[in-house]
Amino acid sequence: MMASARQRARRALRRLSLTPAQAQKLGRVIRDELRQMQAARGMLAECQRQLRDALATRAPDSMVVFELTVQERLLQRKERELMGALERSLVALLRPEQALRLQTLPPAVLGDVLGRICA
């Protein structure tokens, strides 16, 4: 993590005012959910690689391309659903004012904050 990202994450964490117990619970939830998200991202990356390979052939098999395209869309949806579930899990552990602050963080800062909480 670059110095500017660390600084943004520290500022955002201070604004969230997490208690030590909250930080510990959030860290557990994030680690569990991130494992699922990483698995989904890996499957998506593999699907996209297969789709690129299928399209790179001289005469792409339209059925294979269609199936991989559908699979790619489903995996993208799954990734979005997992991110939504993570956000809902985090919000459930926070006080209303903390949840509002978390939800207003830009995506890049949110990622930095999640990384810091997990560390």
C-alpha positions, 0 to 999 in steps of 0.5 A, a space after each residue: 500500500 502506498 503512503 498516500 493510500 495508508 494515510 487515506 485509510 488512517 483518516 477514514 478509520 479515525 472518522 469511523 471511530 471503531 471500538 476495538 471490539 468492532 474492529 476485531 469483529 469487522 476484521 473477522 467478517 472481512 477476512 471470511 467474505 474476502 476469501 469468497 470474493 477472491 475465489 469468485 474473482 479467480 473464477 471470473 479471471 479464468 472464465 475471461 481467459 477462456 473466453 479470450 482464448 476461444 475468441 482468438 481461434 481462427 473460427 470461434 465456436 459460437 456455442 463455446 463463446 456463448 456459454 463462456 459469455 453467459 458464465 462471465 456475466 453470472 460470475 460478475 453478478 456473483 462478485 457484485 452480490 458478494 460485495 453487497 453482502 460484505 457491505 451489509 455485514 459491515 453496516 450491521 456491525 456499526 452504529 448508524 453514524 459509523 455506517 453512514 460514514 462507511 457508505 460514503 467512502 469512495 471505493 478506493 478508500 473503502 478498499 484501503 480501509 478494509 485492508 487496514 482492518 484485516 491487517 
